[in-house]
Structure formats: C-alpha cells, structure tokens
C-alpha cells in the first residue's frame, strides 16, 4: 500500500498522525494532573506546536508541487497560510 502513495503525501500524513498523538498525550496529561494551571501550560504548548505543524505540512506540499504551480500562485498560498495563522493567533 505504501508503494502507491507519493512520498510527500506519506510525509504529510505521518506528521499529522504524530500531531494527533501529541494532542492525545496532552489530553491525557491534563486529566492526569487535574490542575487548571498545568492544563493551561499544556494547552499553550499545543498552541505553539499547531502552527508549526501547519507550516511544515504546507511546505512539504508546496515543495512537491513546485514544478506544477506557477510562482505567483505559490506566493498566494504562502500568504494565505500566513493570514490564517495571523487570524487565529491575534486577539
């Protein structure tokens, strides 16, 4: 089955699986400690990891499409990802 998948798709999927596992471990730690301060620290750590995962997976995807997408469209995609991160993180 893995021979049928492109390397970029496999890398993106594995990174997303790793990210999901981190979320599950974080939820477990929050329940285990049963302390609001520690839960907020764990949640804040996840808030730092989430955008990093988004940037890494988008970069892998764009790198694999570099020869198929025009440069100006790639700039729009990068700007779009930047605006998503800015919109989510700004208060």
Secondary structure, 3 states (H helix, E strand, C coil): CCCCCCHHHHHHHHHHHHHHHHHHHHHHHHHHHCCHHHHHHHHHHHHHHHHHHHHHHHHHHHHHCCCCCCHHHHHHHHHHHHHHHHHHHCC
